Amino acid sequence: MVRLTGAVLAGGHSSRFGSNKALYTTADDTSLGRQLHGRTFLQHALDTLRPLCDELLISASKANATAYGHEGVRVVVDEVADCGPLGGLASLLSETMTPWLLLLTCDMPFVTTASLQSMLEEIREDVDAISAHQFPLLIRRDTLYILRDCLKQGDYRVRSFLSKIRTRYVDLPEQESMNINQLNSYYTTQDNTKN
């Protein structure tokens, strides 16, 4: 079995959501409320990764780093600020000690451990990354030098970076691929899961 670090991107500004979405929780009687069981989005993401990973990390902006100290997981501050997920990914890849990193964003509360396990089964010698619509992302640690080149060039687009390495794309169930950038989309998602 491959040695693996799991990480959660929790460093964004959450401007569309309205508050720090990593710390958002609900225990209402919706499918998400039942799934979260009163945990935050961040706690849920960590719990989803935990069965598969040798170590866990949280990626955070400098402004948010202290908010996650109570999770008992090492927080890695973005080495390049304000360049989106790639800044967090660069910091995580430079800190991981395993050959592979499995990355979730904190706002993907429907992703399951089983789906992440299916991504692990796609690891091949000729593959650098396995991506499900960008995230979740399973990526080799040794792609860091290519990622740093993208950041130096000012190219902060995840898709652009993935096009420069050997990326295999996989599909997850539609609901699991969803992220929640606005509180309204959370409630819309809840309505759709009842149908």
DOGU-191103 format. One record per atom (N, C-alpha, C, O): residue in three letters; atom name; x, y, z. Coordinates in steps of 0.02 Angstrom, whole numbers. Example, Ala and Ser with C-alpha at 12.3 -4.5 7.8 and 13.67 -1.06 7.14 Angstrom:
# residues 2
PT  residuo  atomo      px      py      pz
PT      Ala      N     660    -284     390
PT      Ala     CA     615    -225     390
PT      Ala      C     660    -165     390
PT      Ala      O     712    -166     423
PT      Ser      N     642    -112     354
PT      Ser     CA     684     -53     357
PT      Ser      C     645       2     394
PT      Ser      O     670      57     402
//
This chain:
# residues 195
PT  residuo  atomo      px      py      pz
PT      Met      N      42     -60       0
PT      Met     CA       0       0       0
PT      Met      C      44      62       0
PT      Met      O      96      64      33
PT      Val      N      23     113     -36
PT      Val     CA      62     174     -43
PT      Val      C      59     215      22
PT      Val      O       7     220      54
PT      Arg      N     116     246      39
PT      Arg     CA     117     291      96
PT      Arg      C      87     357      73
PT      Arg      O     100     380      18
PT      Leu      N      46     387     115
PT      Leu     CA       4     442      94
PT      Leu      C      -6     494     148
PT      Leu      O     -18     477     206
PT      Thr      N       0     557     129
PT      Thr     CA     -19     613     172
PT      Thr      C     -86     639     149
PT      Thr      O     -97     647      89
PT      Gly      N    -130     652     196
PT      Gly     CA    -194     683     180
PT      Gly      C    -193     755     202
PT      Gly      O    -164     772     254
PT      Ala      N    -224     798     164
PT      Ala     CA    -225     869     182
PT      Ala      C    -290     901     162
PT      Ala      O    -324     880     115
PT      Val      N    -308     954     199
PT      Val     CA    -368     992     185
PT      Val      C    -348    1064     171
PT      Val      O    -313    1095     210
PT      Leu      N    -371    1090     114
PT      Leu     CA    -362    1161      99
PT      Leu      C    -415    1200     137
PT      Leu      O    -474    1194     123
PT      Ala      N    -393    1240     185
PT      Ala     CA    -440    1279     226
PT      Ala      C    -417    1351     232
PT      Ala      O    -430    1384     282
PT      Gly      N    -382    1375     181
PT      Gly     CA    -350    1441     188
PT      Gly      C    -384    1497     151
PT      Gly      O    -359    1554     154
PT      Gly      N    -438    1485     117
PT      Gly     CA    -469    1538      77
PT      Gly      C    -499    1593     119
PT      Gly      O    -503    1590     180
PT      His      N    -521    1644      83
PT      His     CA    -551    1702     116
PT      His      C    -625    1691     131
PT      His      O    -654    1729     171
PT      Ser      N    -656    1641     101
PT      Ser     CA    -728    1626     111
PT      Ser      C    -773    1686      98
PT      Ser      O    -825    1694     130
PT      Ser      N    -752    1728      51
PT      Ser     CA    -790    1789      37
PT      Ser      C    -860    1775      10
PT      Ser      O    -907    1811      27
PT      Arg      N    -867    1723     -31
PT      Arg     CA    -934    1707     -57
PT      Arg      C    -977    1675      -4
PT      Arg      O   -1038    1683      -5
PT      Phe      N    -947    1638      41
PT      Phe     CA    -984    1602      93
PT      Phe      C   -1007    1650     148
PT      Phe      O   -1061    1640     177
PT      Gly      N    -966    1701     163
PT      Gly     CA    -987    1751     213
PT      Gly      C    -953    1744     280
PT      Gly      O    -954    1790     321
PT      Ser      N    -923    1685     293
PT      Ser     CA    -885    1674     355
PT      Ser      C    -836    1617     340
PT      Ser      O    -836    1589     285
PT      Asn      N    -794    1600     387
PT      Asn     CA    -745    1547     377
PT      Asn      C    -782    1481     368
PT      Asn      O    -805    1451     417
PT      Lys      N    -787    1458     306
PT      Lys     CA    -827    1398     293
PT      Lys      C    -796    1335     323
PT      Lys      O    -832    1287     337
PT      Ala      N    -731    1334     334
PT      Ala     CA    -700    1275     365
PT      Ala      C    -729    1263     435
PT      Ala      O    -731    1206     457
PT      Leu      N    -750    1316     468
PT      Leu     CA    -776    1310     537
PT      Leu      C    -852    1306     540
PT      Leu      O    -881    1304     594
PT      Tyr      N    -884    1305     481
PT      Tyr     CA    -957    1302     479
PT      Tyr      C    -981    1232     499
PT      Tyr      O    -950    1182     481
PT      Thr      N   -1034    1229     537
PT      Thr     CA   -1063    1165     556
PT      Thr      C   -1139    1170     555
PT      Thr      O   -1168    1224     558
PT      Thr      N   -1170    1113     551
PT      Thr     CA   -1242    1110     556
PT      Thr      C   -1261    1042     585
PT      Thr      O   -1227     992     572
PT      Ala      N   -1313    1040     622
PT      Ala     CA   -1339     977     647
PT      Ala      C   -1413     971     631
PT      Ala      O   -1450     934     664
PT      Asp      N   -1435    1009     580
PT      Asp     CA   -1505    1008     562
PT      Asp      C   -1523     941     530
PT      Asp      O   -1479     900     516
PT      Asp      N   -1587     931     518
PT      Asp     CA   -1610     867     492
PT      Asp      C   -1610     867     415
PT      Asp      O   -1662     859     383
PT      Thr      N   -1551     875     388
PT      Thr     CA   -1541     870     316
PT      Thr      C   -1488     816     305
PT      Thr      O   -1458     792     353
PT      Ser      N   -1478     797     243
PT      Ser     CA   -1427     745     231
PT      Ser      C   -1359     769     254
PT      Ser      O   -1320     729     281
PT      Leu      N   -1342     832     243
PT      Leu     CA   -1278     857     266
PT      Leu      C   -1275     861     342
PT      Leu      O   -1225     843     373
PT      Gly      N   -1328     885     372
PT      Gly     CA   -1330     888     445
PT      Gly      C   -1321     820     477
PT      Gly      O   -1285     813     527
PT      Arg      N   -1352     769     448
PT      Arg     CA   -1344     701     474
PT      Arg      C   -1274     675     461
PT      Arg      O   -1247     638     502
PT      Gln      N   -1244     696     406
PT      Gln     CA   -1175     673     390
PT      Gln      C   -1124     708     435
PT      Gln      O   -1076     676     457
PT      Leu      N   -1133     771     448
PT      Leu     CA   -1084     808     488
PT      Leu      C   -1089     792     562
PT      Leu      O   -1039     796     598
PT      His      N   -1148     774     585
PT      His     CA   -1157     758     656
PT      His      C   -1130     813     702
PT      His      O   -1099     799     753
PT      Gly      N   -1142     875     684
PT      Gly     CA   -1118     931     725
PT      Gly      C   -1045     949     716
PT      Gly      O   -1021     996     748
PT      Arg      N   -1010     913     672
PT      Arg     CA    -939     930     658
PT      Arg      C    -936     987     609
PT      Arg      O    -984    1001     573
PT      Thr      N    -879    1021     606
PT      Thr     CA    -868    1073     556
PT      Thr      C    -851    1040     489
PT      Thr      O    -836     980     486
PT      Phe      N    -854    1081     436
PT      Phe     CA    -833    1055     370
PT      Phe      C    -761    1029     375
PT      Phe      O    -745     977     348
PT      Leu      N    -718    1066     410
PT      Leu     CA    -648    1045     417
PT      Leu      C    -642     979     454
PT      Leu      O    -605     935     432
PT      Gln      N    -677     972     509
PT      Gln     CA    -674     909     547
PT      Gln      C    -699     850     505
PT      Gln      O    -670     796     506
PT      His      N    -752     862     467
PT      His     CA    -778     810     424
PT      His      C    -727     789     371
PT      His      O    -717     730     359
PT      Ala      N    -694     839     340
PT      Ala     CA    -643     823     289
PT      Ala      C    -585     783     320
PT      Ala      O    -562     735     290
PT      Leu      N    -562     803     378
PT      Leu     CA    -508     766     411
PT      Leu      C    -530     695     427
PT      Leu      O    -491     648     418
PT      Asp      N    -591     686     451
PT      Asp     CA    -616     619     467
PT      Asp      C    -623     576     404
PT      Asp      O    -615     515     407
PT      Thr      N    -639     607     348
PT      Thr     CA    -645     571     284
PT      Thr      C    -577     546     261
PT      Thr      O    -571     491     234
PT      Leu      N    -525     586     272
PT      Leu     CA    -457     568     251
PT      Leu      C    -423     518     299
PT      Leu      O    -385     475     277
PT      Arg      N    -438     524     362
PT      Arg     CA    -401     488     415
PT      Arg      C    -391     413     403
PT      Arg      O    -336     389     413
PT      Pro      N    -442     375     381
PT      Pro     CA    -432     302     373
PT      Pro      C    -381     284     319
PT      Pro      O    -356     227     318
PT      Leu      N    -366     330     274
PT      Leu     CA    -323     314     217
PT      Leu      C    -252     340     223
PT      Leu      O    -208     320     185
PT      Cys      N    -239     385     271
PT      Cys     CA    -178     424     270
PT      Cys      C    -132     410     330
PT      Cys      O    -155     395     385
PT      Asp      N     -67     414     316
PT      Asp     CA     -16     405     368
PT      Asp      C      -9     467     411
PT      Asp      O       6     463     470
PT      Glu      N     -20     526     382
PT      Glu     CA     -19     588     419
PT      Glu      C     -70     636     388
PT      Glu      O     -91     627     331
PT      Leu      N     -90     686     428
PT      Leu     CA    -138     736     405
PT      Leu      C    -109     805     414
PT      Leu      O     -71     818     460
PT      Leu      N    -127     850     368
PT      Leu     CA    -106     920     370
PT      Leu      C    -166     964     354
PT      Leu      O    -214     942     321
PT      Ile      N    -163    1026     377
PT      Ile     CA    -213    1076     359
PT      Ile      C    -175    1133     326
PT      Ile      O    -126    1158     354
PT      Ser      N    -197    1155     268
PT      Ser     CA    -169    1213     234
PT      Ser      C    -210    1274     252
PT      Ser      O    -272    1273     247
PT      Ala      N    -177    1327     274
PT      Ala     CA    -213    1387     295
PT      Ala      C    -175    1450     275
PT      Ala      O    -113    1449     269
PT      Ser      N    -212    1503     265
PT      Ser     CA    -180    1568     256
PT      Ser      C    -153    1590     323
PT      Ser      O    -172    1564     376
PT      Lys      N    -108    1638     322
PT      Lys     CA     -80    1664     385
PT      Lys      C    -136    1689     430
PT      Lys      O    -133    1680     491
PT      Ala      N    -187    1720     400
PT      Ala     CA    -243    1749     439
PT      Ala      C    -285    1695     474
PT      Ala      O    -312    1708     528
PT      Asn      N    -290    1636     444
PT      Asn     CA    -333    1584     471
PT      Asn      C    -295    1531     511
PT      Asn      O    -327    1489     544
PT      Ala      N    -230    1531     510
PT      Ala     CA    -191    1476     538
PT      Ala      C    -207    1462     611
PT      Ala      O    -211    1403     631
PT      Thr      N    -215    1513     652
PT      Thr     CA    -227    1501     723
PT      Thr      C    -296    1472     737
PT      Thr      O    -308    1442     790
PT      Ala      N    -343    1481     691
PT      Ala     CA    -411    1457     701
PT      Ala      C    -415    1381     701
PT      Ala      O    -464    1352     725
PT      Tyr      N    -364    1347     674
PT      Tyr     CA    -367    1274     667
PT      Tyr      C    -322    1237     715
PT      Tyr      O    -316    1175     711
PT      Gly      N    -289    1271     761
PT      Gly     CA    -243    1240     807
PT      Gly      C    -273    1187     852
PT      Gly      O    -239    1142     874
PT      His      N    -337    1193     866
PT      His     CA    -371    1146     911
PT      His      C    -386    1078     879
PT      His      O    -410    1033     913
PT      Glu      N    -372    1070     814
PT      Glu     CA    -389    1007     780
PT      Glu      C    -338     952     794
PT      Glu      O    -351     894     777
PT      Gly      N    -281     968     824
PT      Gly     CA    -230     917     837
PT      Gly      C    -194     894     774
PT      Gly      O    -165     839     773
PT      Val      N    -197     934     722
PT      Val     CA    -165     919     658
PT      Val      C    -119     978     641
PT      Val      O    -136    1035     654
PT      Arg      N     -62     962     613
PT      Arg     CA     -14    1015     596
PT      Arg      C     -43    1062     543
PT      Arg      O     -69    1039     492
PT      Val      N     -38    1126     555
PT      Val     CA     -62    1177     508
PT      Val      C      -2    1203     469
PT      Val      O      49    1223     498
PT      Val      N      -8    1204     403
PT      Val     CA      44    1228     358
PT      Val      C      19    1293     328
PT      Val      O     -33    1295     295
PT      Val      N      57    1347     339
PT      Val     CA      38    1413     313
PT      Val      C      61    1419     240
PT      Val      O     116    1398     222
PT      Asp      N      18    1448     198
PT      Asp     CA      34    1458     127
PT      Asp      C     100    1494     120
PT      Asp      O     110    1548     148
PT      Glu      N     147    1465      80
PT      Glu     CA     211    1498      70
PT      Glu      C     205    1556      22
PT      Glu      O     245    1603      25
PT      Val      N     157    1554     -23
PT      Val     CA     143    1610     -68
PT      Val      C      71    1630     -55
PT      Val      O      25    1592     -69
PT      Ala      N      62    1691     -29
PT      Ala     CA      -6    1713     -11
PT      Ala      C     -46    1736     -72
PT      Ala      O     -18    1757    -122
PT      Asp      N    -111    1730     -65
PT      Asp     CA    -159    1758    -113
PT      Asp      C    -150    1733    -185
PT      Asp      O    -156    1772    -233
PT      Cys      N    -135    1669    -192
PT      Cys     CA    -132    1641    -260
PT      Cys      C    -176    1580    -266
PT      Cys      O    -165    1537    -309
PT      Gly      N    -226    1576    -222
PT      Gly     CA    -275    1522    -227
PT      Gly      C    -248    1455    -203
PT      Gly      O    -200    1452    -165
PT      Pro      N    -281    1402    -224
PT      Pro     CA    -264    1336    -200
PT      Pro      C    -192    1314    -215
PT      Pro      O    -163    1274    -177
PT      Leu      N    -162    1340    -268
PT      Leu     CA     -95    1318    -285
PT      Leu      C     -43    1340    -233
PT      Leu      O       6    1305    -222
PT      Gly      N     -54    1397    -201
PT      Gly     CA      -9    1418    -148
PT      Gly      C     -11    1370     -89
PT      Gly      O      41    1352     -62
PT      Gly      N     -71    1349     -71
PT      Gly     CA     -78    1299     -18
PT      Gly      C     -49    1232     -38
PT      Gly      O     -16    1199       2
PT      Leu      N     -61    1212    -100
PT      Leu     CA     -35    1148    -124
PT      Leu      C      42    1148    -123
PT      Leu      O      72    1098    -104
PT      Ala      N      73    1203    -144
PT      Ala     CA     146    1207    -143
PT      Ala      C     173    1199     -72
PT      Ala      O     221    1162     -61
PT      Ser      N     142    1231     -25
PT      Ser     CA     164    1226      45
PT      Ser      C     155    1154      71
PT      Ser      O     198    1128     106
PT      Leu      N     100    1124      54
PT      Leu     CA      87    1056      77
PT      Leu      C     136    1006      46
PT      Leu      O     162     963      82
PT      Leu      N     149    1012     -19
PT      Leu     CA     196     967     -51
PT      Leu      C     267     975     -22
PT      Leu      O     304     926     -17
PT      Ser      N     285    1035      -3
PT      Ser     CA     351    1046      25
PT      Ser      C     356    1019      97
PT      Ser      O     412    1006     121
PT      Glu      N     301    1009     131
PT      Glu     CA     300     985     200
PT      Glu      C     287     910     207
PT      Glu      O     304     881     258
PT      Thr      N     258     879     156
PT      Thr     CA     241     808     162
PT      Thr      C     304     765     158
PT      Thr      O     351     781     123
PT      Met      N     302     710     195
PT      Met     CA     358     664     196
PT      Met      C     342     599     158
PT      Met      O     384     554     154
PT      Thr      N     282     594     130
PT      Thr     CA     262     534      93
PT      Thr      C     265     548      18
PT      Thr      O     265     606      -2
PT      Pro      N     267     496     -23
PT      Pro     CA     271     506     -96
PT      Pro      C     208     538    -127
PT      Pro      O     212     571    -179
PT      Trp      N     151     528     -95
PT      Trp     CA      88     553    -122
PT      Trp      C      51     596     -71
PT      Trp      O      57     585     -10
PT      Leu      N      14     645     -96
PT      Leu     CA     -28     688     -56
PT      Leu      C    -100     683     -82
PT      Leu      O    -111     689    -142
PT      Leu      N    -147     671     -37
PT      Leu     CA    -218     669     -55
PT      Leu      C    -250     731     -26
PT      Leu      O    -251     741      35
PT      Leu      N    -276     773     -70
PT      Leu     CA    -298     840     -51
PT      Leu      C    -373     848     -61
PT      Leu      O    -400     834    -114
PT      Leu      N    -405     872      -8
PT      Leu     CA    -476     891     -10
PT      Leu      C    -480     966       4
PT      Leu      O    -438     994      38
PT      Thr      N    -532     997     -22
PT      Thr     CA    -548    1065       0
PT      Thr      C    -596    1057      58
PT      Thr      O    -632    1007      63
PT      Cys      N    -598    1106     102
PT      Cys     CA    -641    1100     161
PT      Cys      C    -715    1104     144
PT      Cys      O    -758    1086     184
PT      Asp      N    -730    1128      84
PT      Asp     CA    -800    1140      65
PT      Asp      C    -829    1085      20
PT      Asp      O    -872    1098     -22
PT      Met      N    -805    1023      29
PT      Met     CA    -831     966      -9
PT      Met      C    -859     914      41
PT      Met      O    -831     860      47
PT      Pro      N    -912     931      76
PT      Pro     CA    -935     889     131
PT      Pro      C    -967     823     111
PT      Pro      O    -983     782     155
PT      Phe      N    -978     812      47
PT      Phe     CA   -1011     749      27
PT      Phe      C    -962     696       3
PT      Phe      O    -982     640     -10
PT      Val      N    -897     713      -3
PT      Val     CA    -848     664     -24
PT      Val      C    -842     609      28
PT      Val      O    -842     622      88
PT      Thr      N    -837     548       4
PT      Thr     CA    -833     491      50
PT      Thr      C    -764     459      49
PT      Thr      O    -726     466       0
PT      Thr      N    -747     425     102
PT      Thr     CA    -684     388     105
PT      Thr      C    -682     336      50
PT      Thr      O    -629     324      21
PT      Ala      N    -738     304      35
PT      Ala     CA    -740     253     -18
PT      Ala      C    -721     282     -86
PT      Ala      O    -685     250    -124
PT      Ser      N    -744     342    -101
PT      Ser     CA    -726     373    -165
PT      Ser      C    -652     391    -167
PT      Ser      O    -619     384    -219
PT      Leu      N    -626     414    -110
PT      Leu     CA    -554     428    -108
PT      Leu      C    -513     364    -116
PT      Leu      O    -461     364    -149
PT      Gln      N    -537     310     -86
PT      Gln     CA    -504     245     -94
PT      Gln      C    -502     225    -168
PT      Gln      O    -452     198    -192
PT      Ser      N    -556     238    -204
PT      Ser     CA    -558     221    -276
PT      Ser      C    -507     262    -315
PT      Ser      O    -480     238    -365
PT      Met      N    -493     323    -293
PT      Met     CA    -441     363    -325
PT      Met      C    -372     332    -313
PT      Met      O    -330     332    -358
PT      Leu      N    -360     306    -254
PT      Leu     CA    -296     274    -238
PT      Leu      C    -284     214    -284
PT      Leu      O    -226     199    -301
PT      Glu      N    -336     181    -303
PT      Glu     CA    -330     123    -347
PT      Glu      C    -308     142    -418
PT      Glu      O    -291      98    -457
PT      Glu      N    -309     206    -434
PT      Glu     CA    -288     231    -500
PT      Glu      C    -214     248    -503
PT      Glu      O    -189     267    -556
PT      Ile      N    -177     242    -448
PT      Ile     CA    -106     258    -448
PT      Ile      C     -69     211    -495
PT      Ile      O     -76     150    -492
PT      Arg      N     -29     241    -539
PT      Arg     CA      12     205    -587
PT      Arg      C      80     239    -590
PT      Arg      O      87     297    -570
PT      Glu      N     130     204    -613
PT      Glu     CA     197     231    -620
PT      Glu      C     199     291    -668
PT      Glu      O     238     338    -658
PT      Asp      N     156     290    -719
PT      Asp     CA     157     343    -770
PT      Asp      C     107     398    -756
PT      Asp      O      88     435    -802
PT      Val      N      85     405    -694
PT      Val     CA      35     456    -675
PT      Val      C      64     498    -618
PT      Val      O      89     472    -569
PT      Asp      N      59     565    -627
PT      Asp     CA      83     612    -575
PT      Asp      C      26     636    -530
PT      Asp      O      37     653    -472
PT      Ala      N     -34     636    -557
PT      Ala     CA     -92     661    -519
PT      Ala      C    -155     626    -542
PT      Ala      O    -162     606    -600
PT      Ile      N    -201     619    -495
PT      Ile     CA    -267     592    -509
PT      Ile      C    -316     644    -483
PT      Ile      O    -315     661    -424
PT      Ser      N    -358     668    -528
PT      Ser     CA    -400     725    -511
PT      Ser      C    -473     711    -528
PT      Ser      O    -489     682    -579
PT      Ala      N    -515     732    -482
PT      Ala     CA    -587     729    -494
PT      Ala      C    -612     801    -499
PT      Ala      O    -629     832    -449
PT      His      N    -615     827    -560
PT      His     CA    -637     897    -570
PT      His      C    -595     944    -526
PT      His      O    -623     985    -490
PT      Gln      N    -531     938    -529
PT      Gln     CA    -481     974    -490
PT      Gln      C    -473     945    -420
PT      Gln      O    -419     923    -402
PT      Phe      N    -527     945    -380
PT      Phe     CA    -524     918    -312
PT      Phe      C    -581     869    -302
PT      Phe      O    -636     879    -329
PT      Pro      N    -569     816    -265
PT      Pro     CA    -508     795    -231
PT      Pro      C    -452     784    -282
PT      Pro      O    -463     772    -341
PT      Leu      N    -391     790    -255
PT      Leu     CA    -331     783    -297
PT      Leu      C    -282     738    -260
PT      Leu      O    -265     749    -202
PT      Leu      N    -259     688    -296
PT      Leu     CA    -206     643    -271
PT      Leu      C    -145     658    -313
PT      Leu      O    -147     651    -374
PT      Ile      N     -90     679    -282
PT      Ile     CA     -33     705    -320
PT      Ile      C      33     683    -290
PT      Ile      O      41     677    -230
PT      Arg      N      81     671    -335
PT      Arg     CA     148     652    -314
PT      Arg      C     184     712    -284
PT      Arg      O     178     768    -309
PT      Arg      N     221     700    -232
PT      Arg     CA     261     752    -200
PT      Arg      C     312     782    -248
PT      Arg      O     327     841    -244
PT      Asp      N     340     741    -293
PT      Asp     CA     394     766    -336
PT      Asp      C     370     810    -394
PT      Asp      O     410     827    -437
PT      Thr      N     307     828    -395
PT      Thr     CA     283     877    -444
PT      Thr      C     293     949    -419
PT      Thr      O     276     997    -454
PT      Leu      N     319     956    -360
PT      Leu     CA     325    1022    -328
PT      Leu      C     365    1071    -371
PT      Leu      O     347    1130    -376
PT      Tyr      N     419    1048    -403
PT      Tyr     CA     460    1095    -442
PT      Tyr      C     420    1123    -501
PT      Tyr      O     430    1181    -520
PT      Ile      N     376    1084    -531
PT      Ile     CA     335    1110    -586
PT      Ile      C     284    1160    -559
PT      Ile      O     271    1212    -590
PT      Leu      N     256    1145    -501
PT      Leu     CA     208    1190    -470
PT      Leu      C     242    1257    -453
PT      Leu      O     213    1310    -464
PT      Arg      N     302    1254    -426
PT      Arg     CA     337    1316    -410
PT      Arg      C     351    1357    -472
PT      Arg      O     350    1419    -470
PT      Asp      N     366    1325    -528
PT      Asp     CA     375    1361    -592
PT      Asp      C     311    1398    -611
PT      Asp      O     313    1455    -633
PT      Cys      N     253    1365    -603
PT      Cys     CA     189    1397    -618
PT      Cys      C     180    1459    -575
PT      Cys      O     160    1512    -600
PT      Leu      N     194    1453    -510
PT      Leu     CA     185    1509    -465
PT      Leu      C     232    1566    -482
PT      Leu      O     212    1625    -480
PT      Lys      N     295    1551    -501
PT      Lys     CA     343    1603    -520
PT      Lys      C     320    1641    -582
PT      Lys      O     333    1701    -589
PT      Gln      N     286    1605    -627
PT      Gln     CA     260    1635    -688
PT      Gln      C     194    1672    -678
PT      Gln      O     168    1703    -724
PT      Gly      N     168    1670    -617
PT      Gly     CA     104    1703    -603
PT      Gly      C      44    1665    -628
PT      Gly      O     -11    1693    -632
PT      Asp      N      52    1601    -644
PT      Asp     CA      -3    1560    -668
PT      Asp      C     -30    1521    -608
PT      Asp      O      -1    1471    -587
PT      Tyr      N     -87    1545    -581
PT      Tyr     CA    -115    1516    -520
PT      Tyr      C    -175    1471    -534
PT      Tyr      O    -213    1455    -488
PT      Arg      N    -183    1450    -596
PT      Arg     CA    -241    1409    -614
PT      Arg      C    -225    1335    -604
PT      Arg      O    -176    1309    -630
PT      Val      N    -268    1301    -566
PT      Val     CA    -259    1230    -552
PT      Val      C    -258    1190    -617
PT      Val      O    -215    1147    -626
PT      Arg      N    -304    1204    -661
PT      Arg     CA    -308    1166    -724
PT      Arg      C    -245    1174    -765
PT      Arg      O    -221    1126    -797
PT      Ser      N    -217    1234    -766
PT      Ser     CA    -156    1245    -803
PT      Ser      C     -99    1203    -775
PT      Ser      O     -62    1171    -812
PT      Phe      N     -92    1203    -709
PT      Phe     CA     -41    1161    -677
PT      Phe      C     -51    1088    -693
PT      Phe      O      -4    1053    -711
PT      Leu      N    -112    1063    -687
PT      Leu     CA    -126     993    -700
PT      Leu      C    -112     974    -772
PT      Leu      O     -96     916    -786
PT      Ser      N    -117    1022    -818
PT      Ser     CA    -102    1007    -888
PT      Ser      C     -27    1000    -901
PT      Ser      O      -7     973    -953
PT      Lys      N      14    1023    -855
PT      Lys     CA      87    1020    -862
PT      Lys      C     117     955    -833
PT      Lys      O     176     942    -841
PT      Ile      N      76     916    -799
PT      Ile     CA      98     852    -771
PT      Ile      C      54     797    -798
PT      Ile      O       3     810    -831
PT      Arg      N      72     735    -784
PT      Arg     CA      34     677    -810
PT      Arg      C     -26     666    -764
PT      Arg      O     -22     631    -713
PT      Thr      N     -82     695    -784
PT      Thr     CA    -142     693    -742
PT      Thr      C    -193     645    -771
PT      Thr      O    -208     646    -831
PT      Arg      N    -218     603    -728
PT      Arg     CA    -273     557    -746
PT      Arg      C    -336     585    -713
PT      Arg      O    -337     598    -653
PT      Tyr      N    -389     593    -752
PT      Tyr     CA    -452     619    -726
PT      Tyr      C    -501     562    -712
PT      Tyr      O    -508     516    -751
PT      Val      N    -534     567    -656
PT      Val     CA    -584     518    -636
PT      Val      C    -648     554    -618
PT      Val      O    -649     613    -601
PT      Asp      N    -702     517    -621
PT      Asp     CA    -767     545    -602
PT      Asp      C    -787     519    -533
PT      Asp      O    -777     460    -516
PT      Leu      N    -815     563    -494
PT      Leu     CA    -847     545    -431
PT      Leu      C    -922     553    -439
PT      Leu      O    -944     587    -486
PT      Pro      N    -962     523    -396
PT      Pro     CA   -1034     537    -399
PT      Pro      C   -1045     613    -396
PT      Pro      O   -1009     649    -361
PT      Glu      N   -1094     637    -433
PT      Glu     CA   -1104     709    -441
PT      Glu      C   -1107     747    -374
PT      Glu      O   -1075     799    -367
PT      Gln      N   -1144     721    -327
PT      Gln     CA   -1151     756    -263
PT      Gln      C   -1083     761    -227
PT      Gln      O   -1070     812    -194
PT      Glu      N   -1042     710    -233
PT      Glu     CA    -977     712    -199
PT      Glu      C    -929     763    -230
PT      Glu      O    -883     786    -196
PT      Ser      N    -940     780    -292
PT      Ser     CA    -898     830    -326
PT      Ser      C    -917     901    -309
PT      Ser      O    -880     948    -325
PT      Met      N    -974     910    -276
PT      Met     CA    -998     977    -260
PT      Met      C    -957    1010    -206
PT      Met      O    -937     979    -157
PT      Asn      N    -946    1075    -215
PT      Asn     CA    -920    1114    -159
PT      Asn      C    -972    1165    -139
PT      Asn      O   -1019    1179    -177
PT      Ile      N    -964    1193     -81
PT      Ile     CA   -1015    1238     -54
PT      Ile      C    -983    1306     -44
PT      Ile      O    -951    1319       7
PT      Asn      N    -991    1350     -94
PT      Asn     CA    -961    1416     -89
PT      Asn      C   -1008    1469     -61
PT      Asn      O    -985    1522     -39
PT      Gln      N   -1070    1455     -62
PT      Gln     CA   -1118    1503     -35
PT      Gln      C   -1167    1465      10
PT      Gln      O   -1185    1408      -5
PT      Leu      N   -1188    1496      62
PT      Leu     CA   -1235    1463     107
PT      Leu      C   -1298    1443      70
PT      Leu      O   -1327    1391      85
PT      Asn      N   -1320    1483      22
PT      Asn     CA   -1380    1466     -18
PT      Asn      C   -1370    1401     -55
PT      Asn      O   -1417    1361     -61
PT      Ser      N   -1309    1388     -81
PT      Ser     CA   -1298    1326    -118
PT      Ser      C   -1302    1266     -71
PT      Ser      O   -1321    1212     -93
PT      Tyr      N   -1285    1275      -8
PT      Tyr     CA   -1293    1222      41
PT      Tyr      C   -1366    1202      46
PT      Tyr      O   -1383    1143      43
PT      Tyr      N   -1410    1252      53
PT      Tyr     CA   -1481    1236      60
PT      Tyr      C   -1511    1209      -4
PT      Tyr      O   -1555    1166      -2
PT      Thr      N   -1488    1234     -62
PT      Thr     CA   -1511    1206    -126
PT      Thr      C   -1489    1133    -132
PT      Thr      O   -1528    1091    -153
PT      Thr      N   -1428    1119    -112
PT      Thr     CA   -1403    1051    -112
PT      Thr      C   -1447    1006     -69
PT      Thr      O   -1463     950     -88
PT      Gln      N   -1465    1031     -11
PT      Gln     CA   -1507     992      35
PT      Gln      C   -1574     976       3
PT      Gln      O   -1599     920       9
PT      Asp      N   -1604    1026     -30
PT      Asp     CA   -1668    1015     -63
PT      Asp      C   -1661     962    -118
PT      Asp      O   -1706     920    -126
PT      Asn      N   -1606     964    -155
PT      Asn     CA   -1596     915    -209
PT      Asn      C   -1585     845    -183
PT      Asn      O   -1606     797    -216
PT      Thr      N   -1554     837    -125
PT      Thr     CA   -1541     769     -99
PT      Thr      C   -1605     738     -70
PT      Thr      O   -1607     677     -60
PT      Lys      N   -1655     777     -57
PT      Lys     CA   -1718     750     -32
PT      Lys      C   -1760     721     -89
PT      Lys      O   -1806     681     -77
PT      Asn      N   -1745     742    -150
PT      Asn     CA   -1785     720    -208
PT      Asn      C   -1761     654    -235
PT      Asn      O   -1789     628    -284
//
